[in-house]
Protein backbone atom coordinates (compact mmCIF):
# COMPACT_ATOMS: atom_id res chain seq x y z
CA UNK A 1 0.00 0.00 0.00
CA UNK A 2 1.41 3.35 -1.02
CA UNK A 3 -0.46 5.42 1.54
CA UNK A 4 0.64 3.34 4.53
CA UNK A 5 2.16 5.89 6.97
CA UNK A 6 4.61 3.34 8.40
CA UNK A 7 6.01 2.54 4.91
CA UNK A 8 6.42 6.23 4.10
CA UNK A 9 8.13 6.88 7.45
CA UNK A 10 10.52 3.95 6.86
CA UNK A 11 11.40 5.28 3.38
CA UNK A 12 12.15 8.75 4.75
CA UNK A 13 14.09 7.24 7.66
CA UNK A 14 16.19 5.16 5.24
CA UNK A 15 16.90 8.23 3.09
CA UNK A 16 17.89 10.25 6.18
CA UNK A 17 20.34 7.55 7.31
CA UNK A 18 21.74 7.27 3.77
CA UNK A 19 22.34 11.05 3.54
CA UNK A 20 23.95 11.11 7.00
CA UNK A 21 26.29 8.30 5.95
CA UNK A 22 27.25 10.12 2.72
CA UNK A 23 27.80 13.35 4.66
CA UNK A 24 30.08 11.53 7.12
CA UNK A 25 32.11 9.98 4.27
CA UNK A 26 32.47 13.33 2.46
CA UNK A 27 33.47 15.11 5.67
CA UNK A 28 36.07 12.45 6.47
CA UNK A 29 37.52 12.63 2.95
CA UNK A 30 37.68 16.42 3.10
CA UNK A 31 39.41 16.27 6.48
CA UNK A 32 42.00 13.85 5.05
CA UNK A 33 42.62 16.04 2.01
CA UNK A 34 43.13 19.11 4.15
CA UNK A 35 45.50 17.27 6.48
CA UNK A 36 43.29 17.99 9.46
CA UNK A 37 44.33 14.87 11.31
CA UNK A 38 45.60 15.51 14.83
CA UNK A 39 48.50 17.89 14.39
CA UNK A 40 51.92 16.38 14.92
CA UNK A 41 54.80 18.34 16.40
CA UNK A 42 56.04 20.93 13.92
CA UNK A 43 53.00 20.76 11.63
CA UNK A 44 50.44 23.48 11.31
CA UNK A 45 46.90 22.18 11.17
CA UNK A 46 45.12 22.84 7.89
CA UNK A 47 48.15 24.16 5.98
CA UNK A 48 48.74 21.15 3.73
CA UNK A 49 51.97 20.43 5.61
CA UNK A 50 52.64 17.23 7.47
CA UNK A 51 55.40 16.40 9.91
CA UNK A 52 57.82 13.71 8.79
CA UNK A 53 60.59 11.82 10.51
CA UNK A 54 63.31 14.03 11.92
CA UNK A 55 61.00 16.99 12.50
CA UNK A 56 61.24 18.14 8.88
CA UNK A 57 58.13 19.18 7.06
CA UNK A 58 57.08 17.78 3.69
CA UNK A 59 55.39 20.08 1.23
CA UNK A 60 52.28 18.54 -0.27
CA UNK A 61 51.25 21.66 -2.17
CA UNK A 62 53.41 22.64 -5.13
CA UNK A 63 52.74 23.79 -8.65
CA UNK A 64 54.27 24.62 -11.99
CA UNK A 65 53.68 28.12 -13.33
CA UNK A 66 53.77 28.59 -17.11
CA UNK A 67 56.27 31.30 -18.05
CA UNK A 68 56.24 30.76 -21.83
CA UNK A 69 55.06 28.21 -24.35
CA UNK A 70 52.51 27.30 -26.96
CA UNK A 71 49.06 26.30 -25.81
CA UNK A 72 49.45 27.65 -22.27
CA UNK A 73 48.35 30.90 -20.69
CA UNK A 74 51.27 32.76 -19.12
CA UNK A 75 50.89 32.50 -15.36
CA UNK A 76 48.73 29.37 -15.60
CA UNK A 77 49.30 27.17 -12.53
CA UNK A 78 49.38 23.37 -12.62
CA UNK A 79 48.95 21.51 -9.33
CA UNK A 80 51.55 18.78 -8.75
CA UNK A 81 49.55 16.67 -6.31
CA UNK A 82 50.13 13.08 -7.44
CA UNK A 83 52.74 14.11 -10.01
CA UNK A 84 52.34 15.23 -13.61
CA UNK A 85 53.68 14.08 -16.97
CA UNK A 86 54.35 16.76 -19.59
CA UNK A 87 54.41 16.33 -23.36
CA UNK A 88 52.62 16.60 -26.70
CA UNK A 89 50.76 13.27 -26.47
CA UNK A 90 47.11 13.10 -25.50
CA UNK A 91 48.19 10.72 -22.71
CA UNK A 92 50.30 13.42 -21.02
CA UNK A 93 48.78 14.90 -17.87
CA UNK A 94 49.86 18.35 -19.05
CA UNK A 95 49.62 18.60 -22.84
CA UNK A 96 51.79 21.27 -24.43
CA UNK A 97 51.90 22.35 -28.07
CA UNK A 98 55.64 22.67 -28.51
CA UNK A 99 57.30 21.33 -31.66
CA UNK A 100 60.40 20.42 -29.63
CA UNK A 101 58.50 18.36 -27.04
CA UNK A 102 58.27 14.58 -27.17
CA UNK A 103 55.03 12.67 -26.59
CA UNK A 104 55.78 12.18 -22.91
CA UNK A 105 58.73 14.52 -22.50
CA UNK A 106 59.29 14.64 -18.74
CA UNK A 107 57.55 14.18 -15.44
CA UNK A 108 57.48 16.01 -12.13
CA UNK A 109 56.77 13.95 -9.03
CA UNK A 110 57.25 13.90 -5.27
CA UNK A 111 59.29 11.39 -3.34
CA UNK A 112 59.49 11.70 0.41
CA UNK A 113 59.62 15.39 1.25
CA UNK A 114 61.03 16.56 -2.08
CA UNK A 115 59.91 17.09 -5.67
CA UNK A 116 61.86 15.83 -8.68
CA UNK A 117 61.86 16.39 -12.43
CA UNK A 118 62.82 13.50 -14.70
CA UNK A 119 63.51 13.53 -18.42
CA UNK A 120 61.68 10.62 -20.07
CA UNK A 121 64.32 9.99 -22.76
CA UNK A 122 63.05 12.92 -24.81
CA UNK A 123 64.55 13.71 -28.19
CA UNK A 124 65.48 17.33 -27.49
CA UNK A 125 66.10 17.14 -23.76
CA UNK A 126 64.71 18.76 -20.64
CA UNK A 127 66.56 21.70 -19.09
CA UNK A 128 66.65 22.61 -15.40
CA UNK A 129 67.79 26.19 -14.78
CA UNK A 130 69.44 26.24 -18.21
CA UNK A 131 71.41 22.99 -17.80
CA UNK A 132 70.41 19.84 -19.67
CA UNK A 133 68.93 17.25 -17.36
CA UNK A 134 70.11 13.65 -17.39
CA UNK A 135 67.92 11.30 -15.40
CA UNK A 136 66.15 13.06 -12.56
CA UNK A 137 67.01 15.97 -10.28
CA UNK A 138 65.57 17.39 -7.08
CA UNK A 139 63.68 20.65 -7.50
CA UNK A 140 64.11 23.73 -5.33
CA UNK A 141 61.61 26.54 -4.99
CA UNK A 142 61.63 28.80 -8.10
CA UNK A 143 63.63 26.38 -10.29
CA UNK A 144 62.87 26.70 -14.02
CA UNK A 145 62.09 23.70 -16.22
CA UNK A 146 62.41 24.21 -19.99
CA UNK A 147 61.10 21.99 -22.76
CA UNK A 148 61.86 23.49 -26.16
CA UNK A 149 60.15 26.90 -26.22
CA UNK A 150 58.09 26.11 -23.10
CA UNK A 151 59.26 27.15 -19.63
CA UNK A 152 57.75 26.46 -16.22
CA UNK A 153 58.70 27.75 -12.78
CA UNK A 154 58.42 25.29 -9.88
CA UNK A 155 56.84 26.85 -6.80
CA UNK A 156 56.16 25.46 -3.37
CA UNK A 157 52.71 26.71 -2.41
CA UNK A 158 53.67 26.53 1.27
CA UNK A 159 57.33 26.95 2.27
CA UNK A 160 59.29 24.18 3.86
CA UNK A 161 62.66 23.76 5.54
CA UNK A 162 64.51 21.75 2.89
CA UNK A 163 66.92 24.64 2.16
C-alpha positions as CSV (number, residue, x, y, z in Angstrom):
1,X,0.0,0.0,0.0
2,X,1.4,3.3,-1.0
3,X,-0.5,5.4,1.5
4,X,0.6,3.3,4.5
5,X,2.2,5.9,7.0
6,X,4.6,3.3,8.4
7,X,6.0,2.5,4.9
8,X,6.4,6.2,4.1
9,X,8.1,6.9,7.4
10,X,10.5,4.0,6.9
11,X,11.4,5.3,3.4
12,X,12.2,8.7,4.7
13,X,14.1,7.2,7.7
14,X,16.2,5.2,5.2
15,X,16.9,8.2,3.1
16,X,17.9,10.2,6.2
17,X,20.3,7.5,7.3
18,X,21.7,7.3,3.8
19,X,22.3,11.0,3.5
20,X,23.9,11.1,7.0
21,X,26.3,8.3,5.9
22,X,27.2,10.1,2.7
23,X,27.8,13.3,4.7
24,X,30.1,11.5,7.1
25,X,32.1,10.0,4.3
26,X,32.5,13.3,2.5
27,X,33.5,15.1,5.7
28,X,36.1,12.5,6.5
29,X,37.5,12.6,3.0
30,X,37.7,16.4,3.1
31,X,39.4,16.3,6.5
32,X,42.0,13.9,5.1
33,X,42.6,16.0,2.0
34,X,43.1,19.1,4.1
35,X,45.5,17.3,6.5
36,X,43.3,18.0,9.5
37,X,44.3,14.9,11.3
38,X,45.6,15.5,14.8
39,X,48.5,17.9,14.4
40,X,51.9,16.4,14.9
41,X,54.8,18.3,16.4
42,X,56.0,20.9,13.9
43,X,53.0,20.8,11.6
44,X,50.4,23.5,11.3
45,X,46.9,22.2,11.2
46,X,45.1,22.8,7.9
47,X,48.1,24.2,6.0
48,X,48.7,21.2,3.7
49,X,52.0,20.4,5.6
50,X,52.6,17.2,7.5
51,X,55.4,16.4,9.9
52,X,57.8,13.7,8.8
53,X,60.6,11.8,10.5
54,X,63.3,14.0,11.9
55,X,61.0,17.0,12.5
56,X,61.2,18.1,8.9
57,X,58.1,19.2,7.1
58,X,57.1,17.8,3.7
59,X,55.4,20.1,1.2
60,X,52.3,18.5,-0.3
61,X,51.3,21.7,-2.2
62,X,53.4,22.6,-5.1
63,X,52.7,23.8,-8.6
64,X,54.3,24.6,-12.0
65,X,53.7,28.1,-13.3
66,X,53.8,28.6,-17.1
67,X,56.3,31.3,-18.1
68,X,56.2,30.8,-21.8
69,X,55.1,28.2,-24.3
70,X,52.5,27.3,-27.0
71,X,49.1,26.3,-25.8
72,X,49.4,27.7,-22.3
73,X,48.3,30.9,-20.7
74,X,51.3,32.8,-19.1
75,X,50.9,32.5,-15.4
76,X,48.7,29.4,-15.6
77,X,49.3,27.2,-12.5
78,X,49.4,23.4,-12.6
79,X,48.9,21.5,-9.3
80,X,51.5,18.8,-8.7
81,X,49.5,16.7,-6.3
82,X,50.1,13.1,-7.4
83,X,52.7,14.1,-10.0
84,X,52.3,15.2,-13.6
85,X,53.7,14.1,-17.0
86,X,54.3,16.8,-19.6
87,X,54.4,16.3,-23.4
88,X,52.6,16.6,-26.7
89,X,50.8,13.3,-26.5
90,X,47.1,13.1,-25.5
91,X,48.2,10.7,-22.7
92,X,50.3,13.4,-21.0
93,X,48.8,14.9,-17.9
94,X,49.9,18.4,-19.1
95,X,49.6,18.6,-22.8
96,X,51.8,21.3,-24.4
97,X,51.9,22.4,-28.1
98,X,55.6,22.7,-28.5
99,X,57.3,21.3,-31.7
100,X,60.4,20.4,-29.6
101,X,58.5,18.4,-27.0
102,X,58.3,14.6,-27.2
103,X,55.0,12.7,-26.6
104,X,55.8,12.2,-22.9
105,X,58.7,14.5,-22.5
106,X,59.3,14.6,-18.7
107,X,57.5,14.2,-15.4
108,X,57.5,16.0,-12.1
109,X,56.8,13.9,-9.0
110,X,57.2,13.9,-5.3
111,X,59.3,11.4,-3.3
112,X,59.5,11.7,0.4
113,X,59.6,15.4,1.3
114,X,61.0,16.6,-2.1
115,X,59.9,17.1,-5.7
116,X,61.9,15.8,-8.7
117,X,61.9,16.4,-12.4
118,X,62.8,13.5,-14.7
119,X,63.5,13.5,-18.4
120,X,61.7,10.6,-20.1
121,X,64.3,10.0,-22.8
122,X,63.0,12.9,-24.8
123,X,64.6,13.7,-28.2
124,X,65.5,17.3,-27.5
125,X,66.1,17.1,-23.8
126,X,64.7,18.8,-20.6
127,X,66.6,21.7,-19.1
128,X,66.6,22.6,-15.4
129,X,67.8,26.2,-14.8
130,X,69.4,26.2,-18.2
131,X,71.4,23.0,-17.8
132,X,70.4,19.8,-19.7
133,X,68.9,17.3,-17.4
134,X,70.1,13.7,-17.4
135,X,67.9,11.3,-15.4
136,X,66.1,13.1,-12.6
137,X,67.0,16.0,-10.3
138,X,65.6,17.4,-7.1
139,X,63.7,20.7,-7.5
140,X,64.1,23.7,-5.3
141,X,61.6,26.5,-5.0
142,X,61.6,28.8,-8.1
143,X,63.6,26.4,-10.3
144,X,62.9,26.7,-14.0
145,X,62.1,23.7,-16.2
146,X,62.4,24.2,-20.0
147,X,61.1,22.0,-22.8
148,X,61.9,23.5,-26.2
149,X,60.2,26.9,-26.2
150,X,58.1,26.1,-23.1
151,X,59.3,27.2,-19.6
152,X,57.8,26.5,-16.2
153,X,58.7,27.8,-12.8
154,X,58.4,25.3,-9.9
155,X,56.8,26.9,-6.8
156,X,56.2,25.5,-3.4
157,X,52.7,26.7,-2.4
158,X,53.7,26.5,1.3
159,X,57.3,27.0,2.3
160,X,59.3,24.2,3.9
161,X,62.7,23.8,5.5
162,X,64.5,21.7,2.9
163,X,66.9,24.6,2.2
